Amino acid sequence: MIDCVDTRARNGLLQSLLDGSCSCSDPKLLLSQEAWLRREALWAAALDWCLRSGRSLEAECRSEHLEAVGWELRIRATLQEIGQAADRRGIQILAFKGCALSLRYYLHPGQRSYGDIDLAVRSEDRAGFEELLFELHFSPPVGTAYYREGLALDLHTHPLHQLGLDLCLGNEPWWQNLERLPCEYGALSVLRPEQEFILALFHGAKHAFSRGNWVADLWLLSRRQDPKALAEAVTRRRAGRHLWLAQQCLRAWFGADFPVEVQRSGKPAHRFDAFSHALLSLILKRQAPDFLGMLTPLWALKGVKARWSYFWRALSPAPGEHLAQKMRRLVTALVDIHPDELPGSK
C-alpha cells in the first residue's frame, strides 16, 4: 500500500518535470523513497528536483547528479557528431525512446535516465550508416549494439523493432513526415508527438511497465502535446487497452491522471478479462514477468489471423529454452492470481 505522503511527493516530481515547479513543501521527502526511485529509473529526476529547488544534498548525491548530467551531455554531443556526419552522406536517422524523449520533453539534461542511444535507419541505408559508425570509431556490433568508450548505440530498421511486423505508428512508413531536431543535430530526426506517444504505449506495455519512468514519459507527453490529437491516435492504432493499463499505473504510483480527452480513449478491461486484470495486478505488485507483456500487442491487432501469427511468434522459445518451458511459465503466470484480486470479487 502506498502512503499518501509518498504519492504526493511522486506527484510533485511529475509536476517538476513538466514546469520546474515545487508543489511539494519539501522535495527531499521524495528521497526517502530512494529504493523505489532507483528501481523505477527516477532517482536522477528526484535529485535534479531537489537541487533546483534549493535543497542541500549529501556529497554523494550531488556527485550522482553531476554524473547523470555529464552522461547526457556526452550523449548529446555524440548525437550531434553522428547527425552531422550522416547529413554529409545524405542518410536520414531517427532518434527514439529515451534519448529523443529527453531532448524534446524534459527540461534539463540528466533528468531522464536511459542506458543507450536508440537509432533507426532505413534498411537500404544500414550498410552506409554502419560504415559511418566505424569511421567514428564505434566497435563492430554485438547483436544490434555498437560501442564506443562505454557508450552503447542500438541500431534498428524500425522503431517498433520486431513489433513492426504487426503494428504501425501511422498510415505511412515510419521514415516519412519525421520532425527534424535543431540544426546542430544534422540529419537526426524524431517521431511526431502522437507517434512517439503510441510507441511509448506499445513499448511500455510490451515490457509490463517494468520501469516507472515509462509511465512518467507518457504523462509528460500527454501534458505537453494536444490531448485530442493523442486520443485520436490511440483510437486509430487500437491502443486503448494499453492506455488503460498505463492510466492504472499512473494513478497507483503517482496519484495522477492523463488529461480527460486522453483518458476517454482508453479501453478498460472487461470484468471477466482475466488476462488484463491479472497482468495489471502483477505489474502493480512488481511481479509481472516480461514475457507476459509480450502478449499485449494482441490488443492492437485486428483479425484472428494477425493475432494468431503474432501469438505464435511471441511463444517462440529463447535460445536454450524449449517451447514447453515457455508455455508452462505462461500458463502458471495466468492462473497464479487470487480470485479476490479480480474486479467485482469484493
PyMOL commands that set and color helices and strands:
alter all, ss='L'
color gray80, all
select helices_A, chain A and resi 4-19+28-31+34-39+43-52+59-89+98-105+123-135+161-165+183-185+193-206+212-224+227-236+240-254+260-264+274-284+290-293+296-300+304-314+323-335+339-341
alter helices_A, ss='H'
color red, helices_A
select strands_A, chain A and resi 93-96+117-120+145-148+151-156+179-180+188-190
alter strands_A, ss='S'
color yellow, strands_A
deselect
rebuild
show_as cartoon
